[in-house]
Amino acid sequence: MRPRAAKQRAVTIRDVAAAAQLSVTAVSRHFNNRIALPVETVARIEAAASALGYRPNVAARRLSLGSSESLGFVLSDIAHPFFSAIASAAEAECARLGYSLLVFSSRNIIENEIAALRRIESAQVDGILFMTNHSNASEIAETINRVRNVVLLDEDAPDAEAPRIYARNREGGRLATEHLLAAGHRRIAFVGGQEGLISSSERMAGYREALETRGIPVDPALMLLAGYNSEDGEAAFAALDLLDEPPTAIFAAADMVALGILRSARGAGLSVPEDLSLVGFDDIPNADVIGPPLTTIRQSAEAFAVRGVQMLVSLLNGELTQDVVEYVDVELVKRSSVTQPRQRRHWRSAPRGASPKPKTAAKANRTQKRGNDNE
């Protein structure tokens, strides 16, 4: 009796996608005639299918596609005004393109970020827009490289193979600092996000560039790394209050940080801008109606969201390569939180009970040399 031959595993659409080095979504759309793909992409799919002997099974097609018609958006905190504005605009663009959007708030926990990325593998989402707070974590890059269908927004994972879209953060930092210099300030503090964030290090690089261009020494005691929330601004104000010579102006790398500084300044009996000038970054909703209206660097949440979604859909369709980098422009929005410095009174009355003291930027001087948005 002849031995029975081992049953050969059926070739799946995932095998074709892997052989063609394309996403499952792009291959599935080709076989379902749901979208016109570039000729070169079609040729890659057909060549891979032919080589593997793949034949679409109409009855099982939906199960084998692994396409959910949903995209994911991973961010640190949906309650943050800038992040929520991006998520809202991304949802609208997804709907326009026929997708639903699932938003995952990681709460700055790396395990939550990785778990969200893995939803691509379980076909809960086709791809993910990703804003990480753990740029240097090898697990993030490794997971992105495995699941593939990811577009990075504003933050980076240096070893990840994924398209990226950034704000021109260094230009924004330079514009903010030049505006304070033009008002006559020379002792200008920088309050950035937590250590390791590309957005923060690039904004700080622009701050340093503006000072150095004017021949003003960079004082590490005036550069703090805190975070991007209002509590971080309060902690930064408390730290700067301990200096023998506090700054006359502060460039906060996020509007929420600026709001925390503003709240602490008021609690200390200081007036903005008379006693302390202040510039933020983001132009969050209501930045123009707080007291005083905040001078800030505007980066368009809508531009981030719309282009990010478009890039992700193009990636899924095989129309975008992993090495693409795009930028969102920034602009200085002048309002009422900056004026000329006056003969100062010492602060020394910062409210007690603020958040833990932020790191000084002696460490932060070792900024990440990515050249992220250099002109």
C-alpha positions in Angstrom: 0.0 0.0 0.0 1.5 3.3 -1.0 2.0 5.8 1.8 -0.5 8.7 1.7 1.2 12.0 0.7 1.1 14.8 3.3 -1.6 17.2 2.7 -0.2 20.5 1.3 -1.2 23.7 2.9 -3.4 25.9 0.7 -1.8 29.1 -0.5 -3.5 32.1 1.1 -3.8 35.7 0.2 -1.3 36.5 3.1 1.3 34.3 1.3 0.8 36.3 -1.9 1.1 39.6 0.1 4.3 38.4 1.7 5.8 37.3 -1.6 4.9 40.5 -3.3 6.1 42.6 -0.3 2.7 44.4 -0.1 0.0 44.6 2.5 -2.8 42.1 2.7 -5.2 45.0 2.1 -3.6 45.9 -1.2 -3.7 42.3 -2.5 -7.3 41.8 -1.3 -8.4 44.9 -3.1 -6.8 43.7 -6.3 -8.6 40.4 -6.3 -11.9 41.9 -5.3 -11.6 44.7 -7.9 -12.4 47.3 -5.3 -9.8 49.8 -6.3 -7.6 50.5 -9.2 -3.9 49.9 -8.2 -0.8 51.1 -10.0 0.2 48.9 -12.9 3.5 48.0 -11.3 1.7 46.9 -8.1 -0.7 44.8 -10.0 2.2 43.1 -11.8 3.9 42.3 -8.5 0.7 40.7 -7.2 0.0 38.7 -10.3 3.6 37.5 -10.4 3.5 36.4 -6.8 0.1 34.7 -7.2 1.3 32.8 -10.3 4.5 31.7 -8.7 2.7 30.4 -5.6 -0.2 28.9 -7.6 -2.8 31.0 -5.8 -6.4 30.9 -7.0 -9.0 33.1 -5.2 -11.7 31.1 -3.5 -14.8 33.2 -3.9 -16.7 31.5 -1.0 -13.9 31.9 1.5 -12.7 35.3 0.1 -14.0 37.4 2.9 -12.4 35.3 5.6 -9.1 35.1 3.8 -8.8 38.8 3.1 -8.0 39.9 6.7 -9.3 43.3 5.8 -11.4 45.1 8.4 -12.0 48.4 6.5 -10.9 50.0 9.8 -7.8 52.1 10.7 -6.3 52.6 14.1 -4.9 55.7 15.7 -2.6 55.3 18.7 -1.9 58.4 20.8 -0.9 59.0 24.4 -4.0 60.9 25.7 -7.2 61.5 23.9 -8.1 64.2 26.5 -5.2 66.3 25.3 -6.7 69.1 23.2 -4.1 68.8 20.3 -4.4 65.0 20.2 -8.2 65.1 20.3 -8.2 67.6 17.4 -6.0 65.3 15.3 -8.2 62.3 16.1 -11.4 64.2 15.2 -10.0 65.3 11.8 -8.6 61.8 11.2 -12.0 60.3 11.8 -13.6 62.7 9.3 -10.9 61.8 6.6 -11.3 58.1 7.2 -15.1 58.4 6.8 -14.5 60.2 3.5 -12.3 57.4 2.3 -14.7 54.6 3.4 -12.9 53.6 6.6 -13.9 53.6 10.3 -11.3 54.8 12.8 -10.5 53.1 16.2 -8.7 55.4 18.6 -6.4 53.9 21.2 -5.2 56.0 24.1 -2.0 54.5 25.5 -1.7 56.7 28.6 2.1 56.7 27.9 2.4 53.0 28.7 4.6 51.2 26.2 2.7 47.9 26.6 -0.5 49.6 25.5 1.3 51.0 22.4 2.5 47.5 21.5 -0.8 45.9 22.1 -2.5 48.5 19.8 0.0 47.8 17.1 -0.6 44.1 17.3 -4.3 44.6 16.4 -3.0 44.7 12.7 -1.9 41.1 13.1 -5.3 40.1 14.4 -7.0 42.0 11.5 -8.9 44.2 13.9 -7.5 47.1 11.9 -5.8 47.3 8.5 -3.2 49.9 9.5 -2.3 52.4 12.2 -1.4 56.0 12.6 1.1 56.0 15.4 2.2 58.7 17.8 4.6 57.1 20.2 6.0 58.5 23.5 8.7 55.8 23.5 10.9 56.7 20.5 14.0 54.8 21.6 12.3 51.6 22.7 13.5 48.7 20.5 10.2 46.9 21.1 8.3 49.6 19.3 10.5 49.5 16.2 10.5 45.7 16.2 6.7 45.5 16.4 6.3 48.1 13.6 8.7 46.3 11.3 6.7 43.1 11.9 3.2 44.4 11.4 4.3 46.8 8.6 1.2 48.9 8.0 2.1 51.9 10.2 2.6 55.6 9.6 4.5 57.5 12.3 3.1 61.0 13.2 5.4 63.7 14.7 7.3 61.3 16.9 9.9 58.8 15.7 11.0 55.2 16.2 14.5 55.5 14.6 14.9 51.8 13.6 11.3 51.4 12.3 10.7 51.0 8.6 7.6 53.2 8.2 6.5 56.4 6.4 6.7 59.4 8.6 5.0 62.8 8.8 6.4 65.5 11.1 5.8 69.2 11.9 8.7 71.4 11.1 9.6 71.4 14.8 13.0 73.0 14.6 11.7 75.9 12.5 9.0 76.4 15.1 11.4 76.5 17.9 13.5 79.0 16.1 10.5 81.2 15.2 9.3 81.2 18.8 12.7 82.1 20.2 13.4 84.8 17.6 10.1 86.4 18.5 11.1 86.7 22.2 14.5 88.0 21.2 12.9 90.6 19.0 10.9 91.8 22.0 14.1 92.4 23.9 14.4 89.2 26.0 17.8 87.7 26.5 17.2 85.3 29.4 14.7 82.9 27.8 13.9 79.5 29.2 12.8 76.4 27.2 10.4 73.9 28.7 10.1 70.7 26.6 8.5 67.3 26.6 10.0 64.2 28.2 13.5 63.1 27.3 13.7 61.1 24.0 10.8 62.8 22.1 11.9 63.9 18.6 9.4 66.8 18.6 10.8 68.2 21.9 14.5 67.8 20.9 13.9 69.4 17.6 12.0 72.4 19.1 14.9 72.8 21.6 17.4 72.6 18.7 15.5 75.6 17.1 15.6 77.4 20.4 19.4 76.9 20.7 19.9 77.9 17.1 18.1 81.2 17.5 20.2 82.1 20.6 23.5 81.1 19.1 22.8 83.1 15.9 22.4 86.2 18.1 25.6 85.3 20.1 23.7 84.6 23.3 25.2 81.8 25.4 22.9 78.8 26.0 22.3 78.3 29.7 21.6 74.7 30.5 19.8 75.8 33.7 17.2 77.4 31.5 16.4 74.2 29.5 14.0 71.8 31.2 12.5 68.5 30.1 9.1 68.0 31.7 6.3 66.7 29.5 3.4 68.0 27.4 0.7 68.5 30.0 -0.3 71.5 32.2 1.1 69.8 35.3 4.5 69.7 33.7 4.3 73.4 33.1 3.6 73.9 36.8 6.6 71.8 37.8 8.8 73.7 35.3 7.7 77.0 36.8 8.5 75.8 40.3 12.0 74.7 39.1 12.7 78.0 37.4 11.6 79.9 40.4 14.5 78.4 42.4 17.1 80.1 40.1 18.9 83.1 41.4 18.1 84.8 38.1 14.8 83.5 36.7 14.0 84.0 33.0 12.1 87.0 31.7 10.5 84.8 29.0 9.6 81.1 28.5 9.2 79.2 25.3 7.0 76.2 26.2 7.1 73.3 23.7 3.4 72.7 24.0 0.4 75.0 24.7 -0.7 72.8 27.6 2.7 73.4 29.2 2.3 77.1 28.7 -1.1 77.0 30.4 0.4 75.3 33.4 3.1 78.0 33.5 0.5 80.7 33.2 -1.5 79.2 36.1 1.6 79.0 38.3 2.7 82.5 37.4 -0.7 83.9 38.5 -0.5 81.9 41.7 2.9 83.5 42.3 1.5 87.0 41.8 3.1 87.5 38.4 1.5 89.0 35.4 1.8 87.6 31.9 3.2 89.3 29.8 4.2 92.2 32.1 6.4 90.1 34.4 6.9 87.1 32.2 6.5 86.7 28.5 5.3 83.3 27.2 5.1 81.5 23.9 3.6 78.1 23.3 3.5 75.5 20.5 0.5 73.8 18.9 -2.3 76.5 18.8 -4.8 74.3 20.6 -8.5 75.2 20.6 -9.2 78.2 22.9 -5.5 79.3 22.9 -6.9 82.6 21.5 -9.4 83.2 24.3 -7.4 82.4 27.5 -6.1 85.4 29.5 -4.0 86.7 27.9 -4.5 85.2 24.4 -1.5 82.9 23.9 1.2 83.7 21.3 2.1 80.3 19.9 3.5 78.2 17.0 0.7 76.8 15.0 0.9 73.3 13.6 -2.3 72.3 11.9 -4.0 69.3 13.5 -6.2 68.9 10.4 -3.1 68.9 8.1 -1.5 66.2 10.3 -4.7 64.1 10.3 -5.7 64.4 6.7 -2.3 63.7 5.2 -1.5 61.0 7.8 -4.7 59.1 6.8 -4.0 59.6 3.1 -0.4 58.3 3.5 -1.7 55.2 5.4 -4.3 54.4 2.8 -1.7 54.8 0.1 0.6 52.5 2.0 -2.2 49.9 2.2 -2.7 50.2 -1.5 0.9 49.6 -2.3 1.3 53.2 -3.6 3.7 54.4 -0.9 7.1 53.1 0.2 8.4 52.8 3.7 11.0 55.5 3.3 8.7 58.4 2.6 9.0 61.5 4.9 6.6 64.5 4.8 6.3 67.7 6.8 3.6 69.9 8.1 4.4 73.6 8.0 4.3 75.8 11.1 3.7 79.5 11.6 4.1 82.0 14.4 0.7 83.3 15.7 1.2 86.6 17.5 -1.3 87.3 20.3 -0.9 89.0 23.7 1.4 87.0 25.9 4.7 88.6 24.8 6.0 92.1 25.6 9.3 93.8 26.3 11.0 92.8 29.5 10.8 95.3 32.3 12.9 95.7 35.4 12.0 92.6 37.1 10.9 91.5 40.6 12.0 88.2 41.8 9.5 85.4 41.6 10.2 83.4 44.8 6.5 82.8 45.4 5.7 79.8 43.3 2.9 77.7 44.7 3.8 74.6 46.6 2.7 71.1 45.8 3.6 71.2 42.1 4.5 68.1 40.1 7.9 66.5 40.6 10.8 68.6 39.4 11.6 68.2 35.7 15.0 67.3 34.4 17.3 70.1 33.6 18.7 70.0 30.1 22.3 69.2 30.8 21.3 65.8 29.5 19.0 67.2 26.9 22.0 69.0 25.3 22.6 65.6 23.7 19.8 66.2 21.2 19.0 63.5 18.7 20.8 64.3 15.5 18.1 63.2 13.1 17.9 66.4 11.1 14.2 65.7 11.2 13.0 69.0 9.6 16.1 70.9 8.8 15.6 73.3 5.9 
